[in-house]
Amino acid sequence: MSWDVVLFDLDGTLTDSGLGVGNGVKYALANLGYDVPEGAELDKYLGPPLWSSFKEFGGVKDEEITEAVKLYRDYYNETGAYENAVFEGIPELLTDLNKAGKRLAVATSKVDYAAVNILRHFNLDHHFDVIAGGDEDGSVRGTKALVIEHALNELSLCDGTSIVMIGDREHDVHGAAEHGLPTIGVTWGYAADGELAAAGAAQIVTSVTQLHSALL
């Protein structure tokens, strides 16, 4: 199918941000006196909103969630954002989509200014009509579905527009589904084996070349 609008997740879809995100999580938890995760336990933090991740995976008390997120961002904004790399083939894919007249947007749980800064750092920001992220405290856009809603509102779409979400975690699939949108899942990100299929991804691709074929 040919899509008019393509929404992209950021972490694990456009960039390999695992090192920086992981280090930020470890910094926050260590400073608050919680156990510091490693390996597969740390991978769980890659994708979901921080507010829920620190509580669900780190056992952070409700009254300390705000401080955990602040500590994470202190590290991430200074260092972690740049412990990062663009996945091979992504710049060329975005260029080809632009040339084909597709409208592109980013819908990420990362706070909006951080997403803009990262995309600008890697010279990818100009590909997107909209860069939609979470808010500072998670009270307005604290779920992926709310971030996607924000992106769709900012795009000011006409009736009949065909839209697809591209993401690497179940949260992308579920968030898009709340708006009746299909998701193409990518396996080069941080999903566990079988996660994208179980979430109901409409299609799963294993390379940027396959994603290119699916979108063009």
Secondary structure, 3 states (H helix, E strand, C coil): CCCCEEEECCECCCECCHHHHHHHHHHHHHHCCCCCCCHHHHHCCCCCCHHHHHHHCCCCCHHHHHHHHHHHHHHHHHCHHHCCCECCCHHHHHHHHHHCCCEEEEEEEEEHHHHHHHHHHCCCHHHCCEEEEECCCCCCCCCHHHHHHHHHHHHCCCCCCCEEEEECCHHHHHHHHCCCCCEEEECCCCCCCCHHHHHCCCEEECCHHHHHHHHC
